[in-house]
């Protein structure tokens, strides 16, 4: 009977929250902490954590950074140092694209969203962090989490001065991305 009560208690307990710790280097230097919303976007969170556990995000650039809007990263195909920077933002991973998991969570400052093409079901590996609210994104992009520590570091990421926020010269990079519980 005691084992049954223990098992029921464990089942009734909330699941451990999944998150990320991202070390950033460049104009911004330090670690940000992200809470991932596995209850809101389970397939997106599973893809992000799989890529992080594989080390796919380590060394990836913040290739598109628009002041007052967002910082985009996660192109594991073209975002590594030594790749053609003009291609950054056009790639993904070897994993399949993910169907949209839209929610009612607004794109507020610090929210993490999944980047995609015009097709809502084309998210793969790239994501962005909001510098400011972007209500026009609500219901159009999948929300996957939020920054819980280090927003000052996000604010310090090198801004893009090229077309559509492209970062010119050496971009800031995610040097290490770790999954946390």
N, C-alpha and C positions, 0 to 999 in steps of 0.2 A: 504494500500500500504506500509506503514511504517513497519508493521509486516512482510510482505513478504520480504522486503529488509533485515530486521534483520535476518529472518530465513535463507535466502540465504547466508548472511554473516557468520552465524554460521556454515552452511554446508561447506562453502568454507574454513573455518579456519582449520589449522592443528589440529589434535587430540592432546589431552594432552599426553605427553610422560609418559610412565609407567616406574617405577624403583623400586629398592630395597635399603633399608638401612639395613646392616647386622652388628650387634654387635658381636665382636669376643673376646673370653677370652682364656687365656692359656699363651703360650710364646708370642703371639701377643695379644694386648689388645687395643680395640678401635672400630671405626665404619668405614666401607667402604660403598661407594655409587656406585650403579650399574644402568646404563641406559639399559633397556630391549628393544630389537628390535621387537616390536609387528608387524611392517610392514614386517619384514623378516621371522619371525617364530611365527605367531600368535597362533598356537595351543600349542606350547611349552611354550610361555609366559603366555598363559591363565592357563596352568597346574601349572606352577611355582607360579603365583600370587594366584591361588586358595589355594595351599598348604601353602603359606606364610600367607594368611588371616586366614586360619584354625589354625595357630600356629604349623603346622606339622614340620617345620624346626627348631623351637626353641629347643636348647639343642643338636642339631645334630653335630657329630664330623667331623673333616677333617681327614678321615680315610686313605687316600692314598695321600702322598705328596712327589713328586719326585723333588729334587733340579735341577734347570735349565729347568724344564718342566712344571709341573702344581700341583695344590692342588685340590683334589677331595672331595666333601661333598654331602650331600643331601639324604643319605640313611635313610629315615624316618621309615623304618621297623627295621633295625638293628643298626642304628647309634647313638641311645640315650644312655646316661650314664646308666650303669647297664645291658645293653645288652651284649651278647657274642661278644667281639670285633673282634674275628676271622670271624664272619659272616658279619661284616660291609663291604659294597660294593656289597653284593649279593642281597640286597632287593630293594624294591620300595615303592609305596604307594598303597592304595586301588583303586586309579583311574586307568583307562585303559592306556596301553602303547600308545605312540604317533608315528604316521608315520613321517619319516624323512622330514625335511624342509631345504634341503641343499641350500646354497647360494654361491655367489662369494666372500663373505667377508672372508679374510684370518685370520688364527689363529695367531694373533699378540700378543705381550705382553699385558696383561690385558683383553683379550677377554674371554668371558664366553661361554663354549660349553656344550652340553648335553652329559652325559655319557650314554652308551648303551652296550648291548652284541654284539655278532657277527652280529645279525640281525639289519640292519639299522633302522627298524621300532620298536625298543624295548626300546626307551628312556622312562623314567617314572618320576622319581623325582631327580635323581642324576645329578650333574653338576660339572664342573671343571673350574678353573681360571688359565690362562696361565701365567707362570713366564717369559717365553721367546717365541719367534716365534716358531711355530710348523707347518711348511708348509705341512708336510706329512699328516696332518689331514684335509687339505683343501678339500672340496667336499666329505668328508667321515663322518663328524659329523656335527650336526646342531649348528650353531652359534646363541646364544640367547641374547647376550648383551656384555657390556664392563664395566670395572671399570672406573669411572670418578673421584673418590676421594678415597684416602687411599691405593694406590698401595704399599706404604712403609709398611703398615700394612700387606698386603698380603705377601710381601717379608719376613716378620717376622714369618709367620706361621711355627709351629714345623714340621721339616722334618721327613719323614719316613726313618727308617733304616732297616726295615724288607724286606721280599720278595716283589718284585714289588712295593716298596714304602710304604708298610704298616707301620703305625705309631705304635711304641712300647711304652708302658707306657701310661700316660695320654695324649690324643690328645687335640689340640686346638678345640674349639667348637663355633658354631654359637649360641650365647645365646638368641638372639632375631632377627627376620627377619620381617621387616615392608615393606609393599607396599607403594610407593609414587607416586604422580602424577606430 
